Amino acid sequence: MLETARRHLAIQTAVAAALPRPLADVCKVSKLDNQRLTVAVPSAAHAAKLRQLGPSIAAALAEKGWAVNEVEVRVLASLQLLQAYRRPAPKEAVPLDNTALDAFQTLQSNVRPGPLADAIARLLAHHREK
């Protein structure tokens, strides 16, 4: 049973590597049987895109040693519910250092008054108060 779980995780990782990031995040490998890979997705839109990518996924998996000739796509609405309960990844904000703030100050002094100058002023006020 442990070997089956390892195999499943390995093919899930290989499939995710062969897909664009947003699609890889929602696709779940269901099974691999007789050279047919079944992948579950949360919506018809995801399924349509995955079906377009099916041949390239099979080719990428073949390059990694997986015997896959066909990719079958299944819409599994419960995956959509799981996505709704995921916490969004925390945003990483890097504060502006003094060099960057000085550059924005110089930019503000060279920009004509208007929305851009106002936005730069807000940015400077926000970062200087920290």
C-alpha positions as CSV (number, residue, x, y, z in Angstrom):
1,M,0.0,0.0,0.0
2,L,2.9,2.4,0.8
3,E,4.4,1.7,-2.6
4,T,1.0,2.6,-4.3
5,A,0.9,5.9,-2.3
6,R,4.5,6.7,-3.4
7,R,3.7,5.9,-7.0
8,H,0.5,8.1,-6.9
9,L,2.5,11.0,-5.3
10,A,5.2,10.6,-7.9
11,I,2.9,10.8,-10.9
12,Q,0.9,13.7,-9.3
13,T,4.2,15.6,-9.1
14,A,5.2,14.7,-12.7
15,V,1.7,15.8,-13.9
16,A,2.0,19.1,-12.0
17,A,5.4,19.8,-13.5
18,A,4.0,19.3,-17.0
19,L,1.1,21.8,-16.5
20,P,0.9,25.6,-16.1
21,R,0.9,26.5,-12.5
22,P,-2.8,27.6,-12.1
23,L,-4.0,24.3,-13.7
24,A,-1.5,22.2,-11.8
25,D,-2.9,23.6,-8.5
26,V,-6.4,22.2,-9.2
27,C,-5.7,18.9,-11.0
28,K,-5.6,15.7,-9.0
29,V,-4.5,12.4,-10.4
30,S,-7.2,9.8,-9.8
31,K,-5.7,6.7,-11.2
32,L,-3.2,5.2,-13.6
33,D,-4.5,2.0,-15.2
34,N,-3.5,0.3,-18.5
35,Q,-1.5,3.3,-19.7
36,R,-4.5,5.5,-19.2
37,L,-4.1,8.4,-16.7
38,T,-7.3,9.7,-15.1
39,V,-7.1,13.3,-13.8
40,A,-9.9,15.0,-11.8
41,V,-10.5,18.8,-12.2
42,P,-13.1,21.0,-10.4
43,S,-14.8,22.5,-13.5
44,A,-15.6,22.1,-17.1
45,A,-13.3,25.0,-18.0
46,H,-10.4,23.3,-16.4
47,A,-11.4,20.0,-18.1
48,A,-11.4,21.7,-21.5
49,K,-7.9,23.2,-21.1
50,L,-6.6,19.9,-19.7
51,R,-8.0,18.0,-22.7
52,Q,-6.1,20.3,-25.0
53,L,-2.9,19.7,-23.1
54,G,-3.5,15.9,-22.9
55,P,-1.0,14.9,-25.6
56,S,1.7,17.1,-24.3
57,I,1.2,15.7,-20.7
58,A,1.4,12.2,-22.0
59,A,4.6,13.1,-23.9
60,A,6.1,14.8,-20.8
61,L,5.3,11.8,-18.6
62,A,6.7,9.4,-21.2
63,E,10.0,11.3,-21.1
64,K,10.1,10.8,-17.3
65,G,9.5,7.0,-17.7
66,W,5.7,6.8,-17.1
67,A,3.9,4.5,-19.5
68,V,0.9,6.8,-20.4
69,N,-0.7,6.8,-23.8
70,E,-4.0,8.5,-22.9
71,V,-5.1,11.2,-20.5
72,E,-8.7,11.0,-19.4
73,V,-10.3,14.0,-17.7
74,R,-13.1,13.9,-15.2
75,V,-14.9,16.8,-13.7
76,L,-15.3,16.4,-9.9
77,A,-17.3,19.2,-8.4
78,S,-16.2,18.4,-4.9
79,L,-12.7,19.6,-5.8
80,Q,-14.2,23.1,-6.2
81,L,-15.4,22.9,-2.6
82,L,-11.9,22.0,-1.4
83,Q,-10.4,25.0,-3.3
84,A,-12.9,27.3,-1.6
85,Y,-11.7,26.2,1.9
86,R,-8.0,26.7,1.1
87,R,-6.3,29.6,2.8
88,P,-4.7,32.0,0.4
89,A,-0.9,32.1,0.6
90,P,0.4,34.9,2.7
91,K,1.6,37.8,0.7
92,E,5.3,38.6,1.0
93,A,5.9,42.4,1.0
94,V,9.4,43.7,1.0
95,P,9.6,47.2,2.5
96,L,11.2,49.8,0.4
97,D,14.7,50.8,1.6
98,N,16.0,54.4,1.9
99,T,17.6,54.2,-1.6
100,A,14.2,53.3,-3.2
101,L,12.4,56.0,-1.2
102,D,14.9,58.6,-2.3
103,A,14.4,57.5,-5.9
104,F,10.7,57.9,-5.6
105,Q,11.2,61.3,-3.9
106,T,13.3,62.3,-6.9
107,L,10.7,61.0,-9.3
108,Q,7.9,62.9,-7.5
109,S,9.8,66.1,-7.9
110,N,10.2,65.6,-11.6
111,V,6.6,64.6,-12.3
112,R,3.9,67.1,-13.2
113,P,1.1,67.5,-10.7
114,G,-1.7,65.0,-11.3
115,P,-2.8,61.4,-10.5
116,L,0.7,59.9,-10.8
117,A,2.3,62.6,-8.5
118,D,-0.5,61.9,-6.0
119,A,0.1,58.2,-6.1
120,I,3.8,58.7,-5.6
121,A,3.1,61.0,-2.6
122,R,0.8,58.4,-1.0
123,L,3.5,55.7,-1.6
124,L,6.1,57.8,0.1
125,A,3.8,58.8,3.0
126,H,2.9,55.1,3.5
127,H,6.5,53.9,3.6
128,R,8.0,56.7,5.5
129,E,5.6,56.3,8.4
130,K,6.9,52.8,9.1
